[in-house]
Amino acid sequence: MRNVLENFVLFEPSLDRKVIFSLLILIGLFSINRIISYFAERNLDDIKMSYLVRKTSNYIIFFLGFFSISRIWFQGVQSLATFLGLASAGLAIALKDYIMDIGSWCYIMVKRPFVVGDRIEIGGSKGDVIDIGLFKISLLEIGEWVDADQSTGRILHIPTATFLTGNLVNYHAVFPFIWNEINVLLTFESDWRLAKKLFYDLLLEKTNPNESYIKQCMTHARKHHMVYFKNIDPTIYVAVKESGVQLSLRFLCSPKKRRAFDHELWEGLLTIIESQESIDLGYSTVRFYTKS
């Protein structure tokens, strides 16, 4: 027995021995990992802790198996260099997600496609950025069951690498305003020309305080990107719909104040409609005509 051990330790094992011992190590480590996973699932009531134990066990078993088998198959200086190269490749594969997270974080810190406080949409999730970490981006969620992009109160944690693999929408980058529209449907009998004039006066009243700041932001945006709006003034478009004449009010507003701005506008619009007998809100109607 001693001679067998000495031959295996002091001399390079034959191919058969390498294969056998590699299989034994794999079977042993796999069994240990299964036992740990079984214990975690059966005895830990905390789902998060159970997941953490199983995940950690997977990583430890992987590295133990990798280094143990590599020690069997590679010996000497040349083999050591080969081993280190393969080890590096193995680590890169095993930790691919974490390496991508770190790379994404470095890019975000240098290029700054978004910063804390920006409202973004990334990987299908929308929210205000409250933290940018090495491995995760934290968002204060908006939308979902809440209208007008207001906060839901939930915190979203998204892998930082999502920034590289998915689309990124930034509501604030370069130009901190977005176009918003409010559609007002009037009856066919309404004086839509008068309504358009009164609505436009209201739009100017609400948007004028931001006019100089909007122009300043637009000038700054043009220095960095090909961002150009021929007209940044509010406007109203007219269209005929099935149930009446639709006036679409289009204007610039801050992404985080969209609902508040809509609220103020609708209060003003309803006040105007209430004060004018020739203007009525439209609604779905069905008309019947009899041919005499």
Beta strands, then each sheet from edge to edge (+ up, - down):
strand 1: 119-122
strand 2: 125-132
strand 3: 136-142
strand 4: 151-159
strand 5: 168-170
strand 6: 178-186
strand 7: 235-241
strand 8: 244-253
sheet 1: 4+ 3- 2+ 1- 5+
sheet 2: 6+ 8- 7+
end
